Amino acid sequence: MKGTKPGKYVKRLIIVAALLIATGCSLLSVPIITNASRNDVVNLGDSIYALSGKIQDYLHSWSGQTFRRYALSGSFVSHVSDQYDD
């Protein structure tokens, strides 16, 4: 039997871990708000809005009202024109 090099397995493990982390982070998203006190205001966005939700939270706290939010992590965002079709 040939001897195996431990460095080869470590490299593969690092690559697999990096792919899992990158994929996992892209699946994070705050909940969508479809019914709000101001249904005429809509916040569309991708990861900058979806990951923490802080921008939307600040808007809600400053205005004292809620707005609809359709923010999704970048991996889920469809083409802009398709977003308006929904």
Phi and psi restraints in degrees (range 20) as a CNS / XPLOR table:
assign (resid 1 and name C) (resid 2 and name N)
       (resid 2 and name CA) (resid 2 and name C) 1.0 -78.1 20.0 2
assign (resid 2 and name N) (resid 2 and name CA)
       (resid 2 and name C) (resid 3 and name N) 1.0 149.4 20.0 2
assign (resid 2 and name C) (resid 3 and name N)
       (resid 3 and name CA) (resid 3 and name C) 1.0 -78.8 20.0 2
assign (resid 3 and name N) (resid 3 and name CA)
       (resid 3 and name C) (resid 4 and name N) 1.0 144.7 20.0 2
assign (resid 3 and name C) (resid 4 and name N)
       (resid 4 and name CA) (resid 4 and name C) 1.0 -102.9 20.0 2
assign (resid 4 and name N) (resid 4 and name CA)
       (resid 4 and name C) (resid 5 and name N) 1.0 151.1 20.0 2
assign (resid 4 and name C) (resid 5 and name N)
       (resid 5 and name CA) (resid 5 and name C) 1.0 -93.0 20.0 2
assign (resid 5 and name N) (resid 5 and name CA)
       (resid 5 and name C) (resid 6 and name N) 1.0 125.2 20.0 2
assign (resid 5 and name C) (resid 6 and name N)
       (resid 6 and name CA) (resid 6 and name C) 1.0 -64.3 20.0 2
assign (resid 6 and name N) (resid 6 and name CA)
       (resid 6 and name C) (resid 7 and name N) 1.0 -27.5 20.0 2
assign (resid 6 and name C) (resid 7 and name N)
       (resid 7 and name CA) (resid 7 and name C) 1.0 -62.9 20.0 2
assign (resid 7 and name N) (resid 7 and name CA)
       (resid 7 and name C) (resid 8 and name N) 1.0 -32.1 20.0 2
assign (resid 7 and name C) (resid 8 and name N)
       (resid 8 and name CA) (resid 8 and name C) 1.0 -64.4 20.0 2
assign (resid 8 and name N) (resid 8 and name CA)
       (resid 8 and name C) (resid 9 and name N) 1.0 -42.6 20.0 2
assign (resid 8 and name C) (resid 9 and name N)
       (resid 9 and name CA) (resid 9 and name C) 1.0 -71.3 20.0 2
assign (resid 9 and name N) (resid 9 and name CA)
       (resid 9 and name C) (resid 10 and name N) 1.0 -35.5 20.0 2
assign (resid 9 and name C) (resid 10 and name N)
       (resid 10 and name CA) (resid 10 and name C) 1.0 -64.6 20.0 2
assign (resid 10 and name N) (resid 10 and name CA)
       (resid 10 and name C) (resid 11 and name N) 1.0 -43.1 20.0 2
assign (resid 10 and name C) (resid 11 and name N)
       (resid 11 and name CA) (resid 11 and name C) 1.0 -61.3 20.0 2
assign (resid 11 and name N) (resid 11 and name CA)
       (resid 11 and name C) (resid 12 and name N) 1.0 -44.6 20.0 2
assign (resid 11 and name C) (resid 12 and name N)
       (resid 12 and name CA) (resid 12 and name C) 1.0 -63.9 20.0 2
assign (resid 12 and name N) (resid 12 and name CA)
       (resid 12 and name C) (resid 13 and name N) 1.0 -41.1 20.0 2
assign (resid 12 and name C) (resid 13 and name N)
       (resid 13 and name CA) (resid 13 and name C) 1.0 -63.2 20.0 2
assign (resid 13 and name N) (resid 13 and name CA)
       (resid 13 and name C) (resid 14 and name N) 1.0 -41.2 20.0 2
assign (resid 13 and name C) (resid 14 and name N)
       (resid 14 and name CA) (resid 14 and name C) 1.0 -64.5 20.0 2
assign (resid 14 and name N) (resid 14 and name CA)
       (resid 14 and name C) (resid 15 and name N) 1.0 -42.1 20.0 2
assign (resid 14 and name C) (resid 15 and name N)
       (resid 15 and name CA) (resid 15 and name C) 1.0 -63.8 20.0 2
assign (resid 15 and name N) (resid 15 and name CA)
       (resid 15 and name C) (resid 16 and name N) 1.0 -45.7 20.0 2
assign (resid 15 and name C) (resid 16 and name N)
       (resid 16 and name CA) (resid 16 and name C) 1.0 -63.1 20.0 2
assign (resid 16 and name N) (resid 16 and name CA)
       (resid 16 and name C) (resid 17 and name N) 1.0 -43.1 20.0 2
assign (resid 16 and name C) (resid 17 and name N)
       (resid 17 and name CA) (resid 17 and name C) 1.0 -63.0 20.0 2
assign (resid 17 and name N) (resid 17 and name CA)
       (resid 17 and name C) (resid 18 and name N) 1.0 -42.1 20.0 2
assign (resid 17 and name C) (resid 18 and name N)
       (resid 18 and name CA) (resid 18 and name C) 1.0 -63.5 20.0 2
assign (resid 18 and name N) (resid 18 and name CA)
       (resid 18 and name C) (resid 19 and name N) 1.0 -40.9 20.0 2
assign (resid 18 and name C) (resid 19 and name N)
       (resid 19 and name CA) (resid 19 and name C) 1.0 -65.3 20.0 2
assign (resid 19 and name N) (resid 19 and name CA)
       (resid 19 and name C) (resid 20 and name N) 1.0 -41.3 20.0 2
assign (resid 19 and name C) (resid 20 and name N)
       (resid 20 and name CA) (resid 20 and name C) 1.0 -64.8 20.0 2
assign (resid 20 and name N) (resid 20 and name CA)
       (resid 20 and name C) (resid 21 and name N) 1.0 -41.6 20.0 2
assign (resid 20 and name C) (resid 21 and name N)
       (resid 21 and name CA) (resid 21 and name C) 1.0 -65.7 20.0 2
assign (resid 21 and name N) (resid 21 and name CA)
       (resid 21 and name C) (resid 22 and name N) 1.0 -44.8 20.0 2
assign (resid 21 and name C) (resid 22 and name N)
       (resid 22 and name CA) (resid 22 and name C) 1.0 -62.8 20.0 2
assign (resid 22 and name N) (resid 22 and name CA)
       (resid 22 and name C) (resid 23 and name N) 1.0 -41.9 20.0 2
assign (resid 22 and name C) (resid 23 and name N)
       (resid 23 and name CA) (resid 23 and name C) 1.0 -68.9 20.0 2
assign (resid 23 and name N) (resid 23 and name CA)
       (resid 23 and name C) (resid 24 and name N) 1.0 -42.6 20.0 2
assign (resid 23 and name C) (resid 24 and name N)
       (resid 24 and name CA) (resid 24 and name C) 1.0 -62.9 20.0 2
assign (resid 24 and name N) (resid 24 and name CA)
       (resid 24 and name C) (resid 25 and name N) 1.0 -41.0 20.0 2
assign (resid 24 and name C) (resid 25 and name N)
       (resid 25 and name CA) (resid 25 and name C) 1.0 -68.1 20.0 2
assign (resid 25 and name N) (resid 25 and name CA)
       (resid 25 and name C) (resid 26 and name N) 1.0 -31.2 20.0 2
assign (resid 25 and name C) (resid 26 and name N)
       (resid 26 and name CA) (resid 26 and name C) 1.0 -74.3 20.0 2
assign (resid 26 and name N) (resid 26 and name CA)
       (resid 26 and name C) (resid 27 and name N) 1.0 -14.7 20.0 2
assign (resid 26 and name C) (resid 27 and name N)
       (resid 27 and name CA) (resid 27 and name C) 1.0 -91.5 20.0 2
assign (resid 27 and name N) (resid 27 and name CA)
       (resid 27 and name C) (resid 28 and name N) 1.0 -2.8 20.0 2
assign (resid 27 and name C) (resid 28 and name N)
       (resid 28 and name CA) (resid 28 and name C) 1.0 -79.8 20.0 2
assign (resid 28 and name N) (resid 28 and name CA)
       (resid 28 and name C) (resid 29 and name N) 1.0 140.5 20.0 2
assign (resid 28 and name C) (resid 29 and name N)
       (resid 29 and name CA) (resid 29 and name C) 1.0 -164.6 20.0 2
assign (resid 29 and name N) (resid 29 and name CA)
       (resid 29 and name C) (resid 30 and name N) 1.0 146.2 20.0 2
assign (resid 29 and name C) (resid 30 and name N)
       (resid 30 and name CA) (resid 30 and name C) 1.0 -76.4 20.0 2
assign (resid 30 and name N) (resid 30 and name CA)
       (resid 30 and name C) (resid 31 and name N) 1.0 160.8 20.0 2
assign (resid 30 and name C) (resid 31 and name N)
       (resid 31 and name CA) (resid 31 and name C) 1.0 -67.2 20.0 2
assign (resid 31 and name N) (resid 31 and name CA)
       (resid 31 and name C) (resid 32 and name N) 1.0 149.2 20.0 2
assign (resid 31 and name C) (resid 32 and name N)
       (resid 32 and name CA) (resid 32 and name C) 1.0 -79.7 20.0 2
assign (resid 32 and name N) (resid 32 and name CA)
       (resid 32 and name C) (resid 33 and name N) 1.0 136.7 20.0 2
assign (resid 32 and name C) (resid 33 and name N)
       (resid 33 and name CA) (resid 33 and name C) 1.0 -106.6 20.0 2
assign (resid 33 and name N) (resid 33 and name CA)
       (resid 33 and name C) (resid 34 and name N) 1.0 112.7 20.0 2
assign (resid 33 and name C) (resid 34 and name N)
       (resid 34 and name CA) (resid 34 and name C) 1.0 -104.0 20.0 2
assign (resid 34 and name N) (resid 34 and name CA)
       (resid 34 and name C) (resid 35 and name N) 1.0 -19.1 20.0 2
assign (resid 34 and name C) (resid 35 and name N)
       (resid 35 and name CA) (resid 35 and name C) 1.0 -126.8 20.0 2
assign (resid 35 and name N) (resid 35 and name CA)
       (resid 35 and name C) (resid 36 and name N) 1.0 112.5 20.0 2
assign (resid 35 and name C) (resid 36 and name N)
       (resid 36 and name CA) (resid 36 and name C) 1.0 -133.9 20.0 2
assign (resid 36 and name N) (resid 36 and name CA)
       (resid 36 and name C) (resid 37 and name N) 1.0 170.7 20.0 2
assign (resid 36 and name C) (resid 37 and name N)
       (resid 37 and name CA) (resid 37 and name C) 1.0 -67.4 20.0 2
assign (resid 37 and name N) (resid 37 and name CA)
       (resid 37 and name C) (resid 38 and name N) 1.0 -27.0 20.0 2
assign (resid 37 and name C) (resid 38 and name N)
       (resid 38 and name CA) (resid 38 and name C) 1.0 -119.4 20.0 2
assign (resid 38 and name N) (resid 38 and name CA)
       (resid 38 and name C) (resid 39 and name N) 1.0 83.0 20.0 2
assign (resid 38 and name C) (resid 39 and name N)
       (resid 39 and name CA) (resid 39 and name C) 1.0 -72.1 20.0 2
assign (resid 39 and name N) (resid 39 and name CA)
       (resid 39 and name C) (resid 40 and name N) 1.0 -9.7 20.0 2
assign (resid 39 and name C) (resid 40 and name N)
       (resid 40 and name CA) (resid 40 and name C) 1.0 -84.2 20.0 2
assign (resid 40 and name N) (resid 40 and name CA)
       (resid 40 and name C) (resid 41 and name N) 1.0 -6.9 20.0 2
assign (resid 40 and name C) (resid 41 and name N)
       (resid 41 and name CA) (resid 41 and name C) 1.0 -110.7 20.0 2
assign (resid 41 and name N) (resid 41 and name CA)
       (resid 41 and name C) (resid 42 and name N) 1.0 126.3 20.0 2
assign (resid 41 and name C) (resid 42 and name N)
       (resid 42 and name CA) (resid 42 and name C) 1.0 -125.0 20.0 2
assign (resid 42 and name N) (resid 42 and name CA)
       (resid 42 and name C) (resid 43 and name N) 1.0 135.1 20.0 2
assign (resid 42 and name C) (resid 43 and name N)
       (resid 43 and name CA) (resid 43 and name C) 1.0 -109.1 20.0 2
assign (resid 43 and name N) (resid 43 and name CA)
       (resid 43 and name C) (resid 44 and name N) 1.0 108.2 20.0 2
assign (resid 43 and name C) (resid 44 and name N)
       (resid 44 and name CA) (resid 44 and name C) 1.0 -99.4 20.0 2
assign (resid 44 and name N) (resid 44 and name CA)
       (resid 44 and name C) (resid 45 and name N) 1.0 141.7 20.0 2
assign (resid 44 and name C) (resid 45 and name N)
       (resid 45 and name CA) (resid 45 and name C) 1.0 -174.8 20.0 2
assign (resid 45 and name N) (resid 45 and name CA)
       (resid 45 and name C) (resid 46 and name N) 1.0 175.3 20.0 2
assign (resid 45 and name C) (resid 46 and name N)
       (resid 46 and name CA) (resid 46 and name C) 1.0 -115.8 20.0 2
assign (resid 46 and name N) (resid 46 and name CA)
       (resid 46 and name C) (resid 47 and name N) 1.0 -139.6 20.0 2
assign (resid 46 and name C) (resid 47 and name N)
       (resid 47 and name CA) (resid 47 and name C) 1.0 -56.7 20.0 2
assign (resid 47 and name N) (resid 47 and name CA)
       (resid 47 and name C) (resid 48 and name N) 1.0 -35.5 20.0 2
assign (resid 47 and name C) (resid 48 and name N)
       (resid 48 and name CA) (resid 48 and name C) 1.0 -63.3 20.0 2
assign (resid 48 and name N) (resid 48 and name CA)
       (resid 48 and name C) (resid 49 and name N) 1.0 -30.4 20.0 2
assign (resid 48 and name C) (resid 49 and name N)
       (resid 49 and name CA) (resid 49 and name C) 1.0 -90.4 20.0 2
assign (resid 49 and name N) (resid 49 and name CA)
       (resid 49 and name C) (resid 50 and name N) 1.0 -32.5 20.0 2
assign (resid 49 and name C) (resid 50 and name N)
       (resid 50 and name CA) (resid 50 and name C) 1.0 -83.7 20.0 2
assign (resid 50 and name N) (resid 50 and name CA)
       (resid 50 and name C) (resid 51 and name N) 1.0 -31.8 20.0 2
assign (resid 50 and name C) (resid 51 and name N)
       (resid 51 and name CA) (resid 51 and name C) 1.0 -70.3 20.0 2
assign (resid 51 and name N) (resid 51 and name CA)
       (resid 51 and name C) (resid 52 and name N) 1.0 -48.6 20.0 2
assign (resid 51 and name C) (resid 52 and name N)
       (resid 52 and name CA) (resid 52 and name C) 1.0 -104.6 20.0 2
assign (resid 52 and name N) (resid 52 and name CA)
       (resid 52 and name C) (resid 53 and name N) 1.0 -31.9 20.0 2
assign (resid 52 and name C) (resid 53 and name N)
       (resid 53 and name CA) (resid 53 and name C) 1.0 76.4 20.0 2
assign (resid 53 and name N) (resid 53 and name CA)
       (resid 53 and name C) (resid 54 and name N) 1.0 7.2 20.0 2
assign (resid 53 and name C) (resid 54 and name N)
       (resid 54 and name CA) (resid 54 and name C) 1.0 -66.6 20.0 2
assign (resid 54 and name N) (resid 54 and name CA)
       (resid 54 and name C) (resid 55 and name N) 1.0 -37.7 20.0 2
assign (resid 54 and name C) (resid 55 and name N)
       (resid 55 and name CA) (resid 55 and name C) 1.0 -61.0 20.0 2
assign (resid 55 and name N) (resid 55 and name CA)
       (resid 55 and name C) (resid 56 and name N) 1.0 -46.1 20.0 2
assign (resid 55 and name C) (resid 56 and name N)
       (resid 56 and name CA) (resid 56 and name C) 1.0 -64.7 20.0 2
assign (resid 56 and name N) (resid 56 and name CA)
       (resid 56 and name C) (resid 57 and name N) 1.0 -39.9 20.0 2
assign (resid 56 and name C) (resid 57 and name N)
       (resid 57 and name CA) (resid 57 and name C) 1.0 -60.5 20.0 2
assign (resid 57 and name N) (resid 57 and name CA)
       (resid 57 and name C) (resid 58 and name N) 1.0 -42.5 20.0 2
assign (resid 57 and name C) (resid 58 and name N)
       (resid 58 and name CA) (resid 58 and name C) 1.0 -64.2 20.0 2
assign (resid 58 and name N) (resid 58 and name CA)
       (resid 58 and name C) (resid 59 and name N) 1.0 -42.7 20.0 2
assign (resid 58 and name C) (resid 59 and name N)
       (resid 59 and name CA) (resid 59 and name C) 1.0 -60.2 20.0 2
assign (resid 59 and name N) (resid 59 and name CA)
       (resid 59 and name C) (resid 60 and name N) 1.0 -42.5 20.0 2
assign (resid 59 and name C) (resid 60 and name N)
       (resid 60 and name CA) (resid 60 and name C) 1.0 -64.5 20.0 2
assign (resid 60 and name N) (resid 60 and name CA)
       (resid 60 and name C) (resid 61 and name N) 1.0 -44.5 20.0 2
assign (resid 60 and name C) (resid 61 and name N)
       (resid 61 and name CA) (resid 61 and name C) 1.0 -69.8 20.0 2
assign (resid 61 and name N) (resid 61 and name CA)
       (resid 61 and name C) (resid 62 and name N) 1.0 -39.1 20.0 2
assign (resid 61 and name C) (resid 62 and name N)
       (resid 62 and name CA) (resid 62 and name C) 1.0 -70.7 20.0 2
assign (resid 62 and name N) (resid 62 and name CA)
       (resid 62 and name C) (resid 63 and name N) 1.0 -35.4 20.0 2
assign (resid 62 and name C) (resid 63 and name N)
       (resid 63 and name CA) (resid 63 and name C) 1.0 -90.9 20.0 2
assign (resid 63 and name N) (resid 63 and name CA)
       (resid 63 and name C) (resid 64 and name N) 1.0 -21.2 20.0 2
assign (resid 63 and name C) (resid 64 and name N)
       (resid 64 and name CA) (resid 64 and name C) 1.0 75.8 20.0 2
assign (resid 64 and name N) (resid 64 and name CA)
       (resid 64 and name C) (resid 65 and name N) 1.0 11.1 20.0 2
assign (resid 64 and name C) (resid 65 and name N)
       (resid 65 and name CA) (resid 65 and name C) 1.0 -132.5 20.0 2
assign (resid 65 and name N) (resid 65 and name CA)
       (resid 65 and name C) (resid 66 and name N) 1.0 166.6 20.0 2
assign (resid 65 and name C) (resid 66 and name N)
       (resid 66 and name CA) (resid 66 and name C) 1.0 -109.7 20.0 2
assign (resid 66 and name N) (resid 66 and name CA)
       (resid 66 and name C) (resid 67 and name N) 1.0 152.0 20.0 2
assign (resid 66 and name C) (resid 67 and name N)
       (resid 67 and name CA) (resid 67 and name C) 1.0 -125.0 20.0 2
assign (resid 67 and name N) (resid 67 and name CA)
       (resid 67 and name C) (resid 68 and name N) 1.0 154.3 20.0 2
assign (resid 67 and name C) (resid 68 and name N)
       (resid 68 and name CA) (resid 68 and name C) 1.0 -67.9 20.0 2
assign (resid 68 and name N) (resid 68 and name CA)
       (resid 68 and name C) (resid 69 and name N) 1.0 143.7 20.0 2
assign (resid 68 and name C) (resid 69 and name N)
       (resid 69 and name CA) (resid 69 and name C) 1.0 -130.5 20.0 2
assign (resid 69 and name N) (resid 69 and name CA)
       (resid 69 and name C) (resid 70 and name N) 1.0 125.0 20.0 2
assign (resid 69 and name C) (resid 70 and name N)
       (resid 70 and name CA) (resid 70 and name C) 1.0 -124.2 20.0 2
assign (resid 70 and name N) (resid 70 and name CA)
       (resid 70 and name C) (resid 71 and name N) 1.0 53.7 20.0 2
assign (resid 70 and name C) (resid 71 and name N)
       (resid 71 and name CA) (resid 71 and name C) 1.0 -94.3 20.0 2
assign (resid 71 and name N) (resid 71 and name CA)
       (resid 71 and name C) (resid 72 and name N) 1.0 132.4 20.0 2
assign (resid 71 and name C) (resid 72 and name N)
       (resid 72 and name CA) (resid 72 and name C) 1.0 -130.4 20.0 2
assign (resid 72 and name N) (resid 72 and name CA)
       (resid 72 and name C) (resid 73 and name N) 1.0 152.1 20.0 2
assign (resid 72 and name C) (resid 73 and name N)
       (resid 73 and name CA) (resid 73 and name C) 1.0 -59.8 20.0 2
assign (resid 73 and name N) (resid 73 and name CA)
       (resid 73 and name C) (resid 74 and name N) 1.0 148.3 20.0 2
assign (resid 73 and name C) (resid 74 and name N)
       (resid 74 and name CA) (resid 74 and name C) 1.0 -50.3 20.0 2
assign (resid 74 and name N) (resid 74 and name CA)
       (resid 74 and name C) (resid 75 and name N) 1.0 -31.5 20.0 2
assign (resid 74 and name C) (resid 75 and name N)
       (resid 75 and name CA) (resid 75 and name C) 1.0 -72.1 20.0 2
assign (resid 75 and name N) (resid 75 and name CA)
       (resid 75 and name C) (resid 76 and name N) 1.0 -16.3 20.0 2
assign (resid 75 and name C) (resid 76 and name N)
       (resid 76 and name CA) (resid 76 and name C) 1.0 -102.4 20.0 2
assign (resid 76 and name N) (resid 76 and name CA)
       (resid 76 and name C) (resid 77 and name N) 1.0 -9.2 20.0 2
assign (resid 76 and name C) (resid 77 and name N)
       (resid 77 and name CA) (resid 77 and name C) 1.0 -72.6 20.0 2
assign (resid 77 and name N) (resid 77 and name CA)
       (resid 77 and name C) (resid 78 and name N) 1.0 127.3 20.0 2
assign (resid 77 and name C) (resid 78 and name N)
       (resid 78 and name CA) (resid 78 and name C) 1.0 -88.0 20.0 2
assign (resid 78 and name N) (resid 78 and name CA)
       (resid 78 and name C) (resid 79 and name N) 1.0 173.4 20.0 2
assign (resid 78 and name C) (resid 79 and name N)
       (resid 79 and name CA) (resid 79 and name C) 1.0 -55.6 20.0 2
assign (resid 79 and name N) (resid 79 and name CA)
       (resid 79 and name C) (resid 80 and name N) 1.0 144.6 20.0 2
assign (resid 79 and name C) (resid 80 and name N)
       (resid 80 and name CA) (resid 80 and name C) 1.0 -55.1 20.0 2
assign (resid 80 and name N) (resid 80 and name CA)
       (resid 80 and name C) (resid 81 and name N) 1.0 -44.5 20.0 2
assign (resid 80 and name C) (resid 81 and name N)
       (resid 81 and name CA) (resid 81 and name C) 1.0 -64.5 20.0 2
assign (resid 81 and name N) (resid 81 and name CA)
       (resid 81 and name C) (resid 82 and name N) 1.0 -32.4 20.0 2
assign (resid 81 and name C) (resid 82 and name N)
       (resid 82 and name CA) (resid 82 and name C) 1.0 -68.9 20.0 2
assign (resid 82 and name N) (resid 82 and name CA)
       (resid 82 and name C) (resid 83 and name N) 1.0 -30.1 20.0 2
assign (resid 82 and name C) (resid 83 and name N)
       (resid 83 and name CA) (resid 83 and name C) 1.0 -65.3 20.0 2
assign (resid 83 and name N) (resid 83 and name CA)
       (resid 83 and name C) (resid 84 and name N) 1.0 -36.7 20.0 2
assign (resid 83 and name C) (resid 84 and name N)
       (resid 84 and name CA) (resid 84 and name C) 1.0 -76.0 20.0 2
assign (resid 84 and name N) (resid 84 and name CA)
       (resid 84 and name C) (resid 85 and name N) 1.0 -21.6 20.0 2
assign (resid 84 and name C) (resid 85 and name N)
       (resid 85 and name CA) (resid 85 and name C) 1.0 -68.7 20.0 2
assign (resid 85 and name N) (resid 85 and name CA)
       (resid 85 and name C) (resid 86 and name N) 1.0 -28.4 20.0 2
